[in-house]
Amino acid sequence: MIAVGAGLVAFIVAVVTYRSKKIHTFVVEVCVELSKVTWPSRKETRSQTIVVLIVSVIAAVILGVYDAIWSHITDLIYNV
């Protein structure tokens, strides 16, 4: 029920704001600019996603090693 109400409110706000000349002009300009964008191909997107995943895993491993070392050092200090 809340989702229906929220959807209705969002629809009303969208209609009211879209009828505003200033907002309508802005939306049209955004659409024109988006049509000028050169979007990456599926192959480029896939290869860049793989790069991001690999770099994320490497960063996670490095941080995990640092955390383990730091944890070991603090255990040695506190257990003295």
PDB file of N, CA, C and O in Angstrom:
ATOM      1  N   MET A   1       0.819  -1.192   0.000  1.00  0.00           N
ATOM      2  CA  MET A   1       0.000   0.000   0.000  1.00  0.00           C
ATOM      3  C   MET A   1       0.868   1.262   0.000  1.00  0.00           C
ATOM      4  O   MET A   1       0.575   2.238  -0.691  1.00  0.00           O
ATOM      5  N   ILE A   2       1.946   1.216   0.796  1.00  0.00           N
ATOM      6  CA  ILE A   2       2.844   2.367   0.851  1.00  0.00           C
ATOM      7  C   ILE A   2       3.526   2.565  -0.499  1.00  0.00           C
ATOM      8  O   ILE A   2       3.711   3.698  -0.943  1.00  0.00           O
ATOM      9  N   ALA A   3       3.897   1.478  -1.146  1.00  0.00           N
ATOM     10  CA  ALA A   3       4.560   1.574  -2.447  1.00  0.00           C
ATOM     11  C   ALA A   3       3.633   2.197  -3.482  1.00  0.00           C
ATOM     12  O   ALA A   3       4.073   2.990  -4.315  1.00  0.00           O
ATOM     13  N   VAL A   4       2.362   1.844  -3.434  1.00  0.00           N
ATOM     14  CA  VAL A   4       1.392   2.423  -4.375  1.00  0.00           C
ATOM     15  C   VAL A   4       1.258   3.915  -4.113  1.00  0.00           C
ATOM     16  O   VAL A   4       1.233   4.715  -5.049  1.00  0.00           O
ATOM     17  N   GLY A   5       1.171   4.289  -2.840  1.00  0.00           N
ATOM     18  CA  GLY A   5       1.072   5.707  -2.486  1.00  0.00           C
ATOM     19  C   GLY A   5       2.301   6.482  -2.906  1.00  0.00           C
ATOM     20  O   GLY A   5       2.197   7.586  -3.441  1.00  0.00           O
ATOM     21  N   ALA A   6       3.476   5.900  -2.660  1.00  0.00           N
ATOM     22  CA  ALA A   6       4.721   6.557  -3.048  1.00  0.00           C
ATOM     23  C   ALA A   6       4.808   6.691  -4.564  1.00  0.00           C
ATOM     24  O   ALA A   6       5.258   7.716  -5.076  1.00  0.00           O
ATOM     25  N   GLY A   7       4.380   5.661  -5.276  1.00  0.00           N
ATOM     26  CA  GLY A   7       4.378   5.723  -6.735  1.00  0.00           C
ATOM     27  C   GLY A   7       3.443   6.794  -7.256  1.00  0.00           C
ATOM     28  O   GLY A   7       3.764   7.505  -8.208  1.00  0.00           O
ATOM     29  N   LEU A   8       2.278   6.906  -6.623  1.00  0.00           N
ATOM     30  CA  LEU A   8       1.309   7.926  -7.020  1.00  0.00           C
ATOM     31  C   LEU A   8       1.856   9.323  -6.764  1.00  0.00           C
ATOM     32  O   LEU A   8       1.735  10.207  -7.613  1.00  0.00           O
ATOM     33  N   VAL A   9       2.456   9.522  -5.602  1.00  0.00           N
ATOM     34  CA  VAL A   9       3.053  10.824  -5.283  1.00  0.00           C
ATOM     35  C   VAL A   9       4.168  11.143  -6.272  1.00  0.00           C
ATOM     36  O   VAL A   9       4.259  12.271  -6.756  1.00  0.00           O
ATOM     37  N   ALA A  10       5.015  10.165  -6.575  1.00  0.00           N
ATOM     38  CA  ALA A  10       6.100  10.384  -7.531  1.00  0.00           C
ATOM     39  C   ALA A  10       5.555  10.742  -8.905  1.00  0.00           C
ATOM     40  O   ALA A  10       6.100  11.610  -9.586  1.00  0.00           O
ATOM     41  N   PHE A  11       4.481  10.075  -9.315  1.00  0.00           N
ATOM     42  CA  PHE A  11       3.874  10.367 -10.611  1.00  0.00           C
ATOM     43  C   PHE A  11       3.319  11.790 -10.642  1.00  0.00           C
ATOM     44  O   PHE A  11       3.516  12.515 -11.617  1.00  0.00           O
ATOM     45  N   ILE A  12       2.634  12.183  -9.586  1.00  0.00           N
ATOM     46  CA  ILE A  12       2.060  13.536  -9.528  1.00  0.00           C
ATOM     47  C   ILE A  12       3.168  14.583  -9.553  1.00  0.00           C
ATOM     48  O   ILE A  12       3.071  15.575 -10.274  1.00  0.00           O
ATOM     49  N   VAL A  13       4.219  14.364  -8.768  1.00  0.00           N
ATOM     50  CA  VAL A  13       5.342  15.304  -8.757  1.00  0.00           C
ATOM     51  C   VAL A  13       5.983  15.373 -10.138  1.00  0.00           C
ATOM     52  O   VAL A  13       6.337  16.458 -10.599  1.00  0.00           O
ATOM     53  N   ALA A  14       6.136  14.233 -10.800  1.00  0.00           N
ATOM     54  CA  ALA A  14       6.734  14.212 -12.135  1.00  0.00           C
ATOM     55  C   ALA A  14       5.885  14.990 -13.128  1.00  0.00           C
ATOM     56  O   ALA A  14       6.418  15.757 -13.930  1.00  0.00           O
ATOM     57  N   VAL A  15       4.571  14.802 -13.084  1.00  0.00           N
ATOM     58  CA  VAL A  15       3.685  15.507 -14.015  1.00  0.00           C
ATOM     59  C   VAL A  15       3.724  17.005 -13.754  1.00  0.00           C
ATOM     60  O   VAL A  15       3.819  17.797 -14.691  1.00  0.00           O
ATOM     61  N   VAL A  16       3.651  17.397 -12.489  1.00  0.00           N
ATOM     62  CA  VAL A  16       3.640  18.826 -12.153  1.00  0.00           C
ATOM     63  C   VAL A  16       4.956  19.479 -12.541  1.00  0.00           C
ATOM     64  O   VAL A  16       4.957  20.567 -13.116  1.00  0.00           O
ATOM     65  N   THR A  17       6.086  18.831 -12.234  1.00  0.00           N
ATOM     66  CA  THR A  17       7.367  19.441 -12.564  1.00  0.00           C
ATOM     67  C   THR A  17       7.633  19.430 -14.064  1.00  0.00           C
ATOM     68  O   THR A  17       8.258  20.356 -14.579  1.00  0.00           O
ATOM     69  N   TYR A  18       7.177  18.413 -14.770  1.00  0.00           N
ATOM     70  CA  TYR A  18       7.402  18.351 -16.211  1.00  0.00           C
ATOM     71  C   TYR A  18       6.606  19.425 -16.941  1.00  0.00           C
ATOM     72  O   TYR A  18       7.004  19.872 -18.016  1.00  0.00           O
ATOM     73  N   ARG A  19       5.491  19.838 -16.364  1.00  0.00           N
ATOM     74  CA  ARG A  19       4.683  20.879 -17.000  1.00  0.00           C
ATOM     75  C   ARG A  19       5.316  22.254 -16.845  1.00  0.00           C
ATOM     76  O   ARG A  19       4.930  23.193 -17.541  1.00  0.00           O
ATOM     77  N   SER A  20       6.273  22.385 -15.951  1.00  0.00           N
ATOM     78  CA  SER A  20       6.991  23.643 -15.786  1.00  0.00           C
ATOM     79  C   SER A  20       7.871  23.865 -17.019  1.00  0.00           C
ATOM     80  O   SER A  20       8.601  22.965 -17.434  1.00  0.00           O
ATOM     81  N   LYS A  21       7.802  25.044 -17.592  1.00  0.00           N
ATOM     82  CA  LYS A  21       8.551  25.351 -18.815  1.00  0.00           C
ATOM     83  C   LYS A  21      10.057  25.229 -18.578  1.00  0.00           C
ATOM     84  O   LYS A  21      10.780  24.700 -19.423  1.00  0.00           O
ATOM     85  N   LYS A  22      10.522  25.713 -17.441  1.00  0.00           N
ATOM     86  CA  LYS A  22      11.952  25.682 -17.141  1.00  0.00           C
ATOM     87  C   LYS A  22      12.447  24.236 -17.017  1.00  0.00           C
ATOM     88  O   LYS A  22      13.492  23.886 -17.566  1.00  0.00           O
ATOM     89  N   ILE A  23      11.707  23.416 -16.307  1.00  0.00           N
ATOM     90  CA  ILE A  23      12.098  22.019 -16.124  1.00  0.00           C
ATOM     91  C   ILE A  23      11.973  21.255 -17.439  1.00  0.00           C
ATOM     92  O   ILE A  23      12.816  20.416 -17.754  1.00  0.00           O
ATOM     93  N   HIS A  24      10.929  21.543 -18.201  1.00  0.00           N
ATOM     94  CA  HIS A  24      10.747  20.878 -19.499  1.00  0.00           C
ATOM     95  C   HIS A  24      11.927  21.183 -20.411  1.00  0.00           C
ATOM     96  O   HIS A  24      12.450  20.287 -21.073  1.00  0.00           O
ATOM     97  N   THR A  25      12.347  22.443 -20.448  1.00  0.00           N
ATOM     98  CA  THR A  25      13.496  22.831 -21.271  1.00  0.00           C
ATOM     99  C   THR A  25      14.750  22.092 -20.816  1.00  0.00           C
ATOM    100  O   THR A  25      15.527  21.603 -21.637  1.00  0.00           O
ATOM    101  N   PHE A  26      14.939  22.017 -19.507  1.00  0.00           N
ATOM    102  CA  PHE A  26      16.098  21.311 -18.965  1.00  0.00           C
ATOM    103  C   PHE A  26      16.093  19.841 -19.381  1.00  0.00           C
ATOM    104  O   PHE A  26      17.119  19.311 -19.806  1.00  0.00           O
ATOM    105  N   VAL A  27      14.951  19.190 -19.259  1.00  0.00           N
ATOM    106  CA  VAL A  27      14.844  17.767 -19.611  1.00  0.00           C
ATOM    107  C   VAL A  27      15.121  17.564 -21.097  1.00  0.00           C
ATOM    108  O   VAL A  27      15.802  16.611 -21.475  1.00  0.00           O
ATOM    109  N   VAL A  28      14.604  18.444 -21.934  1.00  0.00           N
ATOM    110  CA  VAL A  28      14.851  18.337 -23.376  1.00  0.00           C
ATOM    111  C   VAL A  28      16.341  18.502 -23.668  1.00  0.00           C
ATOM    112  O   VAL A  28      16.900  17.760 -24.475  1.00  0.00           O
ATOM    113  N   GLU A  29      16.990  19.475 -23.014  1.00  0.00           N
ATOM    114  CA  GLU A  29      18.421  19.680 -23.224  1.00  0.00           C
ATOM    115  C   GLU A  29      19.234  18.474 -22.763  1.00  0.00           C
ATOM    116  O   GLU A  29      20.211  18.095 -23.410  1.00  0.00           O
ATOM    117  N   VAL A  30      18.832  17.875 -21.651  1.00  0.00           N
ATOM    118  CA  VAL A  30      19.523  16.678 -21.166  1.00  0.00           C
ATOM    119  C   VAL A  30      19.384  15.548 -22.177  1.00  0.00           C
ATOM    120  O   VAL A  30      20.354  14.842 -22.452  1.00  0.00           O
ATOM    121  N   CYS A  31      18.201  15.370 -22.727  1.00  0.00           N
ATOM    122  CA  CYS A  31      17.987  14.317 -23.729  1.00  0.00           C
ATOM    123  C   CYS A  31      18.845  14.553 -24.966  1.00  0.00           C
ATOM    124  O   CYS A  31      19.396  13.607 -25.529  1.00  0.00           O
ATOM    125  N   VAL A  32      18.960  15.799 -25.387  1.00  0.00           N
ATOM    126  CA  VAL A  32      19.792  16.122 -26.551  1.00  0.00           C
ATOM    127  C   VAL A  32      21.252  15.790 -26.253  1.00  0.00           C
ATOM    128  O   VAL A  32      21.935  15.189 -27.082  1.00  0.00           O
ATOM    129  N   GLU A  33      21.731  16.181 -25.070  1.00  0.00           N
ATOM    130  CA  GLU A  33      23.122  15.901 -24.714  1.00  0.00           C
ATOM    131  C   GLU A  33      23.378  14.398 -24.599  1.00  0.00           C
ATOM    132  O   GLU A  33      24.434  13.916 -25.010  1.00  0.00           O
ATOM    133  N   LEU A  34      22.420  13.658 -24.043  1.00  0.00           N
ATOM    134  CA  LEU A  34      22.589  12.210 -23.929  1.00  0.00           C
ATOM    135  C   LEU A  34      22.631  11.537 -25.294  1.00  0.00           C
ATOM    136  O   LEU A  34      23.275  10.500 -25.458  1.00  0.00           O
ATOM    137  N   SER A  35      21.950  12.121 -26.269  1.00  0.00           N
ATOM    138  CA  SER A  35      21.990  11.536 -27.610  1.00  0.00           C
ATOM    139  C   SER A  35      23.355  11.746 -28.266  1.00  0.00           C
ATOM    140  O   SER A  35      23.696  11.035 -29.211  1.00  0.00           O
ATOM    141  N   LYS A  36      24.137  12.709 -27.782  1.00  0.00           N
ATOM    142  CA  LYS A  36      25.465  12.978 -28.327  1.00  0.00           C
ATOM    143  C   LYS A  36      26.543  12.085 -27.717  1.00  0.00           C
ATOM    144  O   LYS A  36      27.658  12.016 -28.234  1.00  0.00           O
ATOM    145  N   VAL A  37      26.218  11.412 -26.633  1.00  0.00           N
ATOM    146  CA  VAL A  37      27.205  10.605 -25.921  1.00  0.00           C
ATOM    147  C   VAL A  37      27.578   9.381 -26.750  1.00  0.00           C
ATOM    148  O   VAL A  37      26.719   8.735 -27.349  1.00  0.00           O
ATOM    149  N   THR A  38      28.862   9.076 -26.775  1.00  0.00           N
ATOM    150  CA  THR A  38      29.333   7.854 -27.410  1.00  0.00           C
ATOM    151  C   THR A  38      29.436   6.798 -26.320  1.00  0.00           C
ATOM    152  O   THR A  38      30.362   6.819 -25.508  1.00  0.00           O
ATOM    153  N   TRP A  39      28.491   5.886 -26.307  1.00  0.00           N
ATOM    154  CA  TRP A  39      28.449   4.869 -25.272  1.00  0.00           C
ATOM    155  C   TRP A  39      29.430   3.759 -25.608  1.00  0.00           C
ATOM    156  O   TRP A  39      29.636   3.451 -26.782  1.00  0.00           O
ATOM    157  N   PRO A  40      30.045   3.145 -24.582  1.00  0.00           N
ATOM    158  CA  PRO A  40      30.987   2.055 -24.856  1.00  0.00           C
ATOM    159  C   PRO A  40      30.258   0.830 -25.405  1.00  0.00           C
ATOM    160  O   PRO A  40      29.079   0.603 -25.134  1.00  0.00           O
ATOM    161  N   SER A  41      30.996   0.059 -26.177  1.00  0.00           N
ATOM    162  CA  SER A  41      30.412  -1.170 -26.724  1.00  0.00           C
ATOM    163  C   SER A  41      30.304  -2.217 -25.616  1.00  0.00           C
ATOM    164  O   SER A  41      30.851  -2.053 -24.525  1.00  0.00           O
ATOM    165  N   ARG A  42      29.593  -3.281 -25.921  1.00  0.00           N
ATOM    166  CA  ARG A  42      29.436  -4.368 -24.940  1.00  0.00           C
ATOM    167  C   ARG A  42      30.797  -4.974 -24.593  1.00  0.00           C
ATOM    168  O   ARG A  42      31.059  -5.314 -23.439  1.00  0.00           O
ATOM    169  N   LYS A  43      31.658  -5.104 -25.603  1.00  0.00           N
ATOM    170  CA  LYS A  43      32.987  -5.676 -25.381  1.00  0.00           C
ATOM    171  C   LYS A  43      33.816  -4.772 -24.467  1.00  0.00           C
ATOM    172  O   LYS A  43      34.473  -5.255 -23.545  1.00  0.00           O
ATOM    173  N   GLU A  44      33.786  -3.463 -24.722  1.00  0.00           N
ATOM    174  CA  GLU A  44      34.529  -2.522 -23.881  1.00  0.00           C
ATOM    175  C   GLU A  44      34.011  -2.539 -22.444  1.00  0.00           C
ATOM    176  O   GLU A  44      34.794  -2.525 -21.493  1.00  0.00           O
ATOM    177  N   THR A  45      32.701  -2.569 -22.296  1.00  0.00           N
ATOM    178  CA  THR A  45      32.109  -2.593 -20.963  1.00  0.00           C
ATOM    179  C   THR A  45      32.518  -3.851 -20.217  1.00  0.00           C
ATOM    180  O   THR A  45      32.860  -3.794 -19.036  1.00  0.00           O
ATOM    181  N   ARG A  46      32.484  -4.970 -20.894  1.00  0.00           N
ATOM    182  CA  ARG A  46      32.861  -6.243 -20.264  1.00  0.00           C
ATOM    183  C   ARG A  46      34.328  -6.230 -19.840  1.00  0.00           C
ATOM    184  O   ARG A  46      34.655  -6.635 -18.724  1.00  0.00           O
ATOM    185  N   SER A  47      35.207  -5.770 -20.720  1.00  0.00           N
ATOM    186  CA  SER A  47      36.636  -5.777 -20.392  1.00  0.00           C
ATOM    187  C   SER A  47      36.939  -4.821 -19.236  1.00  0.00           C
ATOM    188  O   SER A  47      37.748  -5.141 -18.366  1.00  0.00           O
ATOM    189  N   GLN A  48      36.305  -3.668 -19.222  1.00  0.00           N
ATOM    190  CA  GLN A  48      36.533  -2.721 -18.129  1.00  0.00           C
ATOM    191  C   GLN A  48      35.952  -3.232 -16.812  1.00  0.00           C
ATOM    192  O   GLN A  48      36.510  -2.971 -15.746  1.00  0.00           O
ATOM    193  N   THR A  49      34.846  -3.952 -16.879  1.00  0.00           N
ATOM    194  CA  THR A  49      34.269  -4.553 -15.677  1.00  0.00           C
ATOM    195  C   THR A  49      35.217  -5.592 -15.101  1.00  0.00           C
ATOM    196  O   THR A  49      35.395  -5.670 -13.885  1.00  0.00           O
ATOM    197  N   ILE A  50      35.819  -6.383 -15.964  1.00  0.00           N
ATOM    198  CA  ILE A  50      36.789  -7.388 -15.507  1.00  0.00           C
ATOM    199  C   ILE A  50      37.987  -6.710 -14.847  1.00  0.00           C
ATOM    200  O   ILE A  50      38.477  -7.179 -13.820  1.00  0.00           O
ATOM    201  N   VAL A  51      38.458  -5.613 -15.430  1.00  0.00           N
ATOM    202  CA  VAL A  51      39.576  -4.870 -14.840  1.00  0.00           C
ATOM    203  C   VAL A  51      39.206  -4.377 -13.445  1.00  0.00           C
ATOM    204  O   VAL A  51      39.994  -4.509 -12.508  1.00  0.00           O
ATOM    205  N   VAL A  52      38.017  -3.814 -13.304  1.00  0.00           N
ATOM    206  CA  VAL A  52      37.573  -3.307 -12.004  1.00  0.00           C
ATOM    207  C   VAL A  52      37.493  -4.440 -10.987  1.00  0.00           C
ATOM    208  O   VAL A  52      37.915  -4.272  -9.843  1.00  0.00           O
ATOM    209  N   LEU A  53      36.961  -5.583 -11.385  1.00  0.00           N
ATOM    210  CA  LEU A  53      36.863  -6.723 -10.469  1.00  0.00           C
ATOM    211  C   LEU A  53      38.241  -7.209 -10.033  1.00  0.00           C
ATOM    212  O   LEU A  53      38.456  -7.494  -8.855  1.00  0.00           O
ATOM    213  N   ILE A  54      39.167  -7.304 -10.969  1.00  0.00           N
ATOM    214  CA  ILE A  54      40.521  -7.765 -10.639  1.00  0.00           C
ATOM    215  C   ILE A  54      41.204  -6.785  -9.687  1.00  0.00           C
ATOM    216  O   ILE A  54      41.803  -7.200  -8.694  1.00  0.00           O
ATOM    217  N   VAL A  55      41.117  -5.499  -9.983  1.00  0.00           N
ATOM    218  CA  VAL A  55      41.734  -4.495  -9.116  1.00  0.00           C
ATOM    219  C   VAL A  55      41.090  -4.510  -7.732  1.00  0.00           C
ATOM    220  O   VAL A  55      41.785  -4.342  -6.730  1.00  0.00           O
ATOM    221  N   SER A  56      39.785  -4.705  -7.663  1.00  0.00           N
ATOM    222  CA  SER A  56      39.092  -4.775  -6.376  1.00  0.00           C
ATOM    223  C   SER A  56      39.567  -5.965  -5.559  1.00  0.00           C
ATOM    224  O   SER A  56      39.779  -5.846  -4.352  1.00  0.00           O
ATOM    225  N   VAL A  57      39.735  -7.109  -6.204  1.00  0.00           N
ATOM    226  CA  VAL A  57      40.218  -8.302  -5.495  1.00  0.00           C
ATOM    227  C   VAL A  57      41.647  -8.079  -5.007  1.00  0.00           C
ATOM    228  O   VAL A  57      41.974  -8.435  -3.875  1.00  0.00           O
ATOM    229  N   ILE A  58      42.493  -7.499  -5.837  1.00  0.00           N
ATOM    230  CA  ILE A  58      43.875  -7.224  -5.432  1.00  0.00           C
ATOM    231  C   ILE A  58      43.899  -6.270  -4.242  1.00  0.00           C
ATOM    232  O   ILE A  58      44.636  -6.495  -3.282  1.00  0.00           O
ATOM    233  N   ALA A  59      43.102  -5.213  -4.300  1.00  0.00           N
ATOM    234  CA  ALA A  59      43.043  -4.261  -3.187  1.00  0.00           C
ATOM    235  C   ALA A  59      42.539  -4.936  -1.918  1.00  0.00           C
ATOM    236  O   ALA A  59      43.051  -4.667  -0.832  1.00  0.00           O
ATOM    237  N   ALA A  60      41.546  -5.804  -2.041  1.00  0.00           N
ATOM    238  CA  ALA A  60      41.014  -6.512  -0.873  1.00  0.00           C
ATOM    239  C   ALA A  60      42.071  -7.424  -0.265  1.00  0.00           C
ATOM    240  O   ALA A  60      42.186  -7.506   0.958  1.00  0.00           O
ATOM    241  N   VAL A  61      42.840  -8.105  -1.098  1.00  0.00           N
ATOM    242  CA  VAL A  61      43.900  -8.983  -0.589  1.00  0.00           C
ATOM    243  C   VAL A  61      44.967  -8.160   0.125  1.00  0.00           C
ATOM    244  O   VAL A  61      45.407  -8.530   1.214  1.00  0.00           O
ATOM    245  N   ILE A  62      45.384  -7.057  -0.471  1.00  0.00           N
ATOM    246  CA  ILE A  62      46.399  -6.200   0.157  1.00  0.00           C
ATOM    247  C   ILE A  62      45.896  -5.680   1.500  1.00  0.00           C
ATOM    248  O   ILE A  62      46.622  -5.733   2.493  1.00  0.00           O
ATOM    249  N   LEU A  63      44.674  -5.183   1.540  1.00  0.00           N
ATOM    250  CA  LEU A  63      44.121  -4.690   2.802  1.00  0.00           C
ATOM    251  C   LEU A  63      43.986  -5.810   3.826  1.00  0.00           C
ATOM    252  O   LEU A  63      44.221  -5.594   5.015  1.00  0.00           O
ATOM    253  N   GLY A  64      43.612  -6.996   3.379  1.00  0.00           N
ATOM    254  CA  GLY A  64      43.516  -8.137   4.290  1.00  0.00           C
ATOM    255  C   GLY A  64      44.861  -8.498   4.891  1.00  0.00           C
ATOM    256  O   GLY A  64      44.951  -8.796   6.082  1.00  0.00           O
ATOM    257  N   VAL A  65      45.913  -8.473   4.073  1.00  0.00           N
ATOM    258  CA  VAL A  65      47.261  -8.764   4.568  1.00  0.00           C
ATOM    259  C   VAL A  65      47.691  -7.701   5.568  1.00  0.00           C
ATOM    260  O   VAL A  65      48.205  -8.031   6.637  1.00  0.00           O
ATOM    261  N   TYR A  66      47.488  -6.424   5.236  1.00  0.00           N
ATOM    262  CA  TYR A  66      47.817  -5.350   6.177  1.00  0.00           C
ATOM    263  C   TYR A  66      47.057  -5.518   7.486  1.00  0.00           C
ATOM    264  O   TYR A  66      47.624  -5.339   8.564  1.00  0.00           O
ATOM    265  N   ASP A  67      45.788  -5.859   7.395  1.00  0.00           N
ATOM    266  CA  ASP A  67      44.976  -6.039   8.595  1.00  0.00           C
ATOM    267  C   ASP A  67      45.499  -7.193   9.441  1.00  0.00           C
ATOM    268  O   ASP A  67      45.572  -7.082  10.665  1.00  0.00           O
ATOM    269  N   ALA A  68      45.859  -8.290   8.805  1.00  0.00           N
ATOM    270  CA  ALA A  68      46.382  -9.440   9.547  1.00  0.00           C
ATOM    271  C   ALA A  68      47.702  -9.097  10.229  1.00  0.00           C
ATOM    272  O   ALA A  68      47.920  -9.455  11.387  1.00  0.00           O
ATOM    273  N   ILE A  69      48.578  -8.405   9.514  1.00  0.00           N
ATOM    274  CA  ILE A  69      49.866  -8.006  10.096  1.00  0.00           C
ATOM    275  C   ILE A  69      49.638  -7.057  11.266  1.00  0.00           C
ATOM    276  O   ILE A  69      50.208  -7.250  12.340  1.00  0.00           O
ATOM    277  N   TRP A  70      48.818  -6.046  11.069  1.00  0.00           N
ATOM    278  CA  TRP A  70      48.548  -5.074  12.125  1.00  0.00           C
ATOM    279  C   TRP A  70      47.896  -5.748  13.333  1.00  0.00           C
ATOM    280  O   TRP A  70      48.219  -5.418  14.475  1.00  0.00           O
ATOM    281  N   SER A  71      46.996  -6.672  13.094  1.00  0.00           N
ATOM    282  CA  SER A  71      46.347  -7.405  14.180  1.00  0.00           C
ATOM    283  C   SER A  71      47.378  -8.215  14.966  1.00  0.00           C
ATOM    284  O   SER A  71      47.339  -8.257  16.196  1.00  0.00           O
ATOM    285  N   HIS A  72      48.288  -8.851  14.253  1.00  0.00           N
ATOM    286  CA  HIS A  72      49.334  -9.634  14.914  1.00  0.00           C
ATOM    287  C   HIS A  72      50.234  -8.724  15.750  1.00  0.00           C
ATOM    288  O   HIS A  72      50.572  -9.068  16.882  1.00  0.00           O
ATOM    289  N   ILE A  73      50.621  -7.579  15.214  1.00  0.00           N
ATOM    290  CA  ILE A  73      51.477  -6.634  15.941  1.00  0.00           C
ATOM    291  C   ILE A  73      50.776  -6.122  17.194  1.00  0.00           C
ATOM    292  O   ILE A  73      51.381  -6.077  18.265  1.00  0.00           O
ATOM    293  N   THR A  74      49.511  -5.738  17.075  1.00  0.00           N
ATOM    294  CA  THR A  74      48.797  -5.233  18.254  1.00  0.00           C
ATOM    295  C   THR A  74      48.588  -6.331  19.288  1.00  0.00           C
ATOM    296  O   THR A  74      48.614  -6.056  20.487  1.00  0.00           O
ATOM    297  N   ASP A  75      48.382  -7.558  18.853  1.00  0.00           N
ATOM    298  CA  ASP A  75      48.278  -8.669  19.810  1.00  0.00           C
ATOM    299  C   ASP A  75      49.593  -8.845  20.570  1.00  0.00           C
ATOM    300  O   ASP A  75      49.580  -9.079  21.778  1.00  0.00           O
ATOM    301  N   LEU A  76      50.719  -8.737  19.876  1.00  0.00           N
ATOM    302  CA  LEU A  76      52.018  -8.846  20.538  1.00  0.00           C
ATOM    303  C   LEU A  76      52.215  -7.725  21.552  1.00  0.00           C
ATOM    304  O   LEU A  76      52.734  -7.959  22.644  1.00  0.00           O
ATOM    305  N   ILE A  77      51.805  -6.515  21.199  1.00  0.00           N
ATOM    306  CA  ILE A  77      51.968  -5.370  22.096  1.00  0.00           C
ATOM    307  C   ILE A  77      51.079  -5.515  23.326  1.00  0.00           C
ATOM    308  O   ILE A  77      51.545  -5.308  24.446  1.00  0.00           O
ATOM    309  N   TYR A  78      49.830  -5.860  23.143  1.00  0.00           N
ATOM    310  CA  TYR A  78      48.891  -5.926  24.263  1.00  0.00           C
ATOM    311  C   TYR A  78      49.098  -7.153  25.139  1.00  0.00           C
ATOM    312  O   TYR A  78      48.704  -7.142  26.306  1.00  0.00           O
ATOM    313  N   ASN A  79      49.699  -8.198  24.615  1.00  0.00           N
ATOM    314  CA  ASN A  79      49.908  -9.416  25.397  1.00  0.00           C
ATOM    315  C   ASN A  79      51.256  -9.446  26.100  1.00  0.00           C
ATOM    316  O   ASN A  79      51.628 -10.472  26.669  1.00  0.00           O
ATOM    317  N   VAL A  80      51.993  -8.344  26.073  1.00  0.00           N
ATOM    318  CA  VAL A  80      53.315  -8.301  26.723  1.00  0.00           C
ATOM    319  C   VAL A  80      53.172  -8.209  28.200  1.00  0.00           C
ATOM    320  O   VAL A  80      54.173  -8.163  28.915  1.00  0.00           O
TER     321      VAL A  80
END
